[in-house]
Amino acid sequence: MTAPDGPKILDFTANTNSVNQSATLRLTAIVTDPDGIDDVIGGTLKSPSGQTYGAFQTSASEGAYEIALTWPDINSVQALAPLLPGENTARVFIAEFYDQSEHRTSKEIQISFGCEDASEGVCDPNGACVNLESSSDHCGACGESIDTHVARCEAGVPACLSFGDMYCDGTCVDLDYQDNCGRCGNNCADWGSSLGVSADCVNTNSATGGRLCAGEFVSNNTQQSCIDYCASKDLWCIDASAYYSLGQKSGRCDWTFYANDNDLGVLETVYCTCQQLVE
């Protein structure tokens, strides 16, 4: 925007079109005036909302003006947050000059801003770049804080200080127990209740220490193997046993128990231990 009798901005440039937190943005304006350069009183740098970054300073060359801004200077007028890692955000700067008759003219330029490190972003109003792969206040995402007493941030993911623990809902838990069996929130009591049995957290693989919920089911079909019985419930069989009129007999999941046993008598009940399928 230029007033007919006011100053004229011949050129408005920046030393860079992309700024990071360690750089200084220098904006230069070349200005003239129909009534002579002495008629120009000065100029200010503004945001589109009208906030002021500061006044232009004259340089050695007549009609040349400059202003230097640091990352904090810019953030104090227009907050740079939120800024995700690897993301850039644009800001518009408006140079406005005026003369002794209060004639005004303006020109704008757009500059891009982004953190120097691709793993860093801006999360807080202070505009500081933080590494979301290692920050305990912003682990993996802005605002995702972790308790440093029990965990640290590794590659943007909370990692528990105690070996084998898992970070669940803001704290580290032992995955050997009922309420977080093998994974966060896998509550064996709830799992068993939904199937009508009492369930425990059991070790499903002695080599890896994998754990899943398991419960003991009564099969009314004595001619069906436990592996088939568990499969009918979308479960996995890990143990089978039967009770006879004279005693108990352990077996394999793929067994079908005889209706009569010479040593144990008449088959009364088959118990199948079923567990969650491996996910």
N, C-alpha and C positions, 0 to 999 in steps of 0.2 A: 504494500500500500504506500503510495507516494503522494504527498501534497504538491500541487502544481508549482508553488513558489517555495517549497521547502527543500530540505537536504535531499540528495539522491545517493543511494547506496549503489555504487558501481560494482562492487564485488563483496561477497560474504563467504568466506571459506574456513575450513578446519584443517589442522595439521594431520588429522586422521579421521576416517569415517567409522572406526571401530575402537572402542575404548575398554580397557580392563582396569582392575583395581590399582595397578601399580603405575598407570600412565596418567599424564596430564593432558587435558584437552585444551588446545589453544585455538580460539576463534578470532579471526581477523576480518575487519571491515574496511573497505576503501570508500570514503565518503567525499562528496563534493556538494557545492551549494551555488545556486545562481547568483547570490549576492556575495560570493567569496567564502572561502573556507573559514574565515574568522567569524562568520555569522553562525557557524555551527557551535552550539553550546556544549554538546556532548551526547552520549548515548548509553542505553542500558540494555542488558540481556535479560529476557523474560521467558517464562514458560507460557504455553497456550492458555493456562488458567489465570495468567496475570501476575504470578509470583516473580520476584526479581532475584536473579543470580548475582547481580552486581553491576557496576559501571564499567564501561570501556575506558581504557587508558590510551592516551595518544602515544604514538611511537615516534621515532626520529624522523620518519617521513611525514610530511604535511598531508593531512587528510587520511592517514592510516591509524586505525584504532585496534586495540587488542584486549582480550580478557582471557585469563588462564583459570581453569577449573579442575580441581581434583575430584576423584570418585566420591569422597565424603561431601564435597561442596554440592555436587549434583544430587546425591541421595537426600541431602537435607531439604532440598526444594521439592523434588519429585522422587519418592521412595522407589528403589529398584527392586524391592522384594514384592512378590515371590519370583525368584528366577531359578529355574531348574538347571541341573548340570548340563552343560553343552548347549544351553539355550541362550539366545540373545534377546534383548528388548530394545525398542527404539524410543528415543526422546526427541522432541521437536524444540529447537531453540529459536527465539525471535529476537533479532537485533532491531532496536528502535532508536532513531536519532532525531534530534529536534534543534531548531534554531531559535534566535532571539525573539522571533515573532510567534513562537510556539507552534510553528508548522512542524509536522511530524511525518516521518517515513519509516517503513519497516520492511524487513526481509527475513525469511526463515530458512533454517537448515535442519536436516534430520541426521542424527548420529546413533549408531548401534552400540549397545553396552553388553558385556558378557564377562564372566570370570575367566582368568587366565588359564586355569587348570580345568580340563573338561570334566573332572570328577567333582568340581566345586559348584555350589549354587548360593543364592542369597535367600535366607529364610527370615531374618530378623529385621526390624525397622532400622537398625543401625547400619545396614547396608554391607556388612562384612561378608566376604566370601568364605564359606565353610565347606570342608570336604565331607560329603554325605556318605562316603565309604568308611570313614573313621570317626565321625563326630558322635559323641555320646548324647548330645542334645538333638541332633538331626540325623539319625541313623537310617539311611536308605531313603528318607523322605523328610521334608520340613515338618518339624514338630514331633517326630517319632523319637522321644527320649528314652534312654535306658538307664537302669540302676547300675551305676559303676561299681557298687559293692559286690555285685554278683555276676556282672557281664561286661563285655567290651564290644565295640562295633568293629566287625571285620567284613570288608567288602560290602558294606551297606546292610549287614545282617547282624542282629545281636548274637553273640557267641558267649556261652556261659563259661565262667572261670573254672567251675568244677567239671572234670571230665565226665562225659556221659549224660550230663543234665541238658535239658532243653528249655529254651526261653519261651514261656507261655504266659500270655496276658500280663506282661510287665514284670515277670519274675522267673527265676530258674527253678525247674522242678525235676525230680527224679522220675524217670519214665518206668520205674519198676512197680509203681503203686496204682491202686485202684482208679483214682480220679484222673490220671494221665497215663494210661497204660500204653506204652509204646509210642504214643504221640500226644500232642496237646489236646486236652478236652475229651480223650477217649475214656469215659467213665464206665468201668465194668459193672458197677451197681445199676446204672441206668440201662446199659446194654442188656444185662440179664433180666431186669425187670420187664423190659419190652418183650422178652421171649418167655417170660414166666418161669425163670430159673434163677438160682443163686449163682453168680459168676465171679471168677477170680482172675487176677492178672497173672498169666503164666509165661514161662520162657519157652518160646516156640523154636528157638535155634540156639543151641548151646555154644556154637562157634561165634555167632554175631551178637548174642544176647538180645535178639528180637523178642518183643513181648506183645501178646494179644490177649483179649478177653476170652475166657472159656467157661462153659458151664456143663453140668451133667444132666442129660435128658433121659427120660424114661420112654423106651420104645414099646408101644403096645403090640407091634407086629414082630413077633419072635422069628419070623421067617425072612426078615429083612436085615441085611448087614448094616452096621453102624455107619459105614462110609456112604451108603445109599440114604440112610435116614438123615444124616447131617446134610447131605447134598440137597435133600428135599426142602430144607430150611435155608438154603443158600449159605451153608456153613461147611466147615472142614473138620473131619473127624481126626482126633489125635489119640483116642483110647476107647476100648470097648471091654465090657465085663458083663457077666450074667450071674443071677442068683437062682440057685436050685433049691429044692425043698430040704436038701441036706448040706448045702454049702455054696460057696462063691467060686467062680472061675473067671480068670482074666483071659483076654483074647486079643485078636487083631481087628482093626477096623473093617477089614474085608471078610471077616468070618460071619457065618450064620450058625448059631448055636443049636445043637441037637435038642429036640424036645424032651428027650430022656437021656440021662447019663448013668451008667452002671454004678459009678461011685458017688455021684452027687444027687441022684434022684430026678424029680420032675422039674423042668424049667419053669420058673415063675416070672422073672422080670429081666429085661436086657437094659443095661445102662450104657448110653453113648455120651462120651465127652466130646462136645463140639466147640469149635472156636471160630472167631471171625476169619474170613478169607484174608489172605495176605494182600495188602493194597499196594 
